[in-house]
Amino acid sequence: MDRSKLKSPFVIIAAALGWAFVADPLISHLAQRLEPGHRDLFRSLNDFIVLLVVSLLLYHRISRQAREVRKTRDDYRRLFEEIPVPMFIFDSRDFRFLAVNTAARNHYGYSRAEFLQLKVTDIRPPEEVPAFLAAVQQVPGCYADAGRWLHRKKNGDTFYVRIFSHHIVFEGTPAKQTLVVDIDEKVRTEKALEEKTAELENVLESMTDAFYTVDHDWNFTYINKEYERVQGQNRARLLGKNVWELFPYGKEHRYFEEYDRALREQVSVHFEEFNTFNGMWVSASAYPIKSGLAIYFRDITPEKLMREKSVRDGQNLRAIINNTRDLIWSVDRDFNIITGNGAFWERVEQLTGKRPETISNSDFEQDIMRPILDSYRRAFRGEAFLVIRERELDGHKRFEELSFNPIVDQQQEVTGVNCFLRDITRQREHVEQIEKQNDKLRQIAWIQSHQLRVPVANILGLAEVSRLDCSAKDELIPLFCMEAKRLDELIREITALTQDLDGPG
């Protein structure tokens, strides 16, 4: 209790006692000089004055305290009414509202009159009422944090609140004064965060990469299912444990060196390493996070073997294409050379006098490049075709066959052209030689079928005449000789043609 409130009454009482202590001897002294009737009147007057003064002083004090009480009550009501946080008072027995402030009316959408017709159970969804009834019986009489609840506005919207209440007596009625803090945005944000966290965990759990996180002391803080599968370990046994104590072999490989660098320098790292523990190649990536390090890795053993096979196949292919004197090369859609075999680069150096790494299209004679570029453009349209060209090289006529084949990607889009050039001079000469031989054979065949048959037929005819008429031999002999000579000339002509025939090889 405030001692200043008791100070004035004590002073008044002390003053009255002091006056009585002083006044009584004084009155006794004066009474000796007064008549008996006057003495009693004087004593009564003294008592009346003392009582009147004490009463006035007490009245003044009580009035002032009453004004202070009224002011305090008004201040409290004003505080209750004007505080920007919803507050209300309800009857502890039947839960009816006894008072609500402006913030509560604005927040819930009810007027004061409407609120006073409701119970606190009416501002809750029906499913929340049983829990409220059970909890209200357990709330202590003093101040209490009642926790998180779901309330309902007049328009039916629900929102999350945190309730603080304490027991009071309001206008003679046992009641509870309640302060309501709207935490709807916070709760919904937390729920959204929980959903996003669950979604992220679901992604991490379903990803094909092994994933885990460690803190700054290298203790496991999260492990996904793929990591469990790859390591053959249960996460419950690993979480909270030191990664290097569980897998000490990691310090003998690049794992520790790279992860430690990522943690110390706060940089991302990526590397490939062979894991001797389980005999597989892994591709590992580590990223610094606030709590430590996030690490991804996956088994790339099949890819590694495929890459090694691809390298071997590439080396074998290069050995094959470099083992021919035919020119093989490819270009992209910007006419840049993608690749070429040894014979191609030798020809390029021969034509330009430059090393392959320093040449450009402008280094070639335009008369040579123009038809080549036109052929590239034709192939870019998706056409595969063959071109035979004739040119002079070192004073000799040369024949070359060029094939252009479009290179397409998985979407069947042309991304470049593969080119193949081979010298067909010998084949061309061989064909020409065969054509000449065929022409001579046709001449021989014509001589045999037309010219050679004439003297043979004449000789056969003369022989038949000679058989029938022996007397005509003298006349027939010169004719035999003439036809025989003619036949000999034809045979000589055939022999000459035959001698010019060379075998096809």
Secondary structure, DSSP 8 states (H G I E B T S, - for coil): --HHHHHHHHHHHHHHHHHHHHHHHHHHHHHTTS-HHHHHHHHHHHHHHHHHHHHHHHHHHHHHHHHHHHHHHHHHHHHHHH-SS-EEEEETTT-BEEEE-HHHHHHH---HHHHTT-BGGGGS-GGGHHHHHHHHTTS-SS-EEEEEEEEE-TTS-EEEEEEEEEEEEETTEEEEEEEEEE-HHHHHHHHHHHHHHHHHHHHHHH-SSEEEEEETT-BEEEE-HHHHHHHT--HHHHTTSBHHHH-GGGGGSHHHHHHHHHHHHT--EEEEEEETTTTEEEEEEEEEETTEEEEEEEE-HHHHHHHHHHHHHHHHHHHHHTTSSSEEEEEETTS-EEEE-HHHHHHHHHHHSS-GGG--GGGS-HHHHHHHHHHHHHHHTT--EEEEEEEEETTEEEEEEEEEEEEE-TT--EEEEEEEEEE-HHHHHHHHHHHHHHHHHHHHHHIIIIITHHHHHHHHHHHHHHHH-GGGHHHHHHHHHHHHHHHHHHHHHHHHHHHT-----
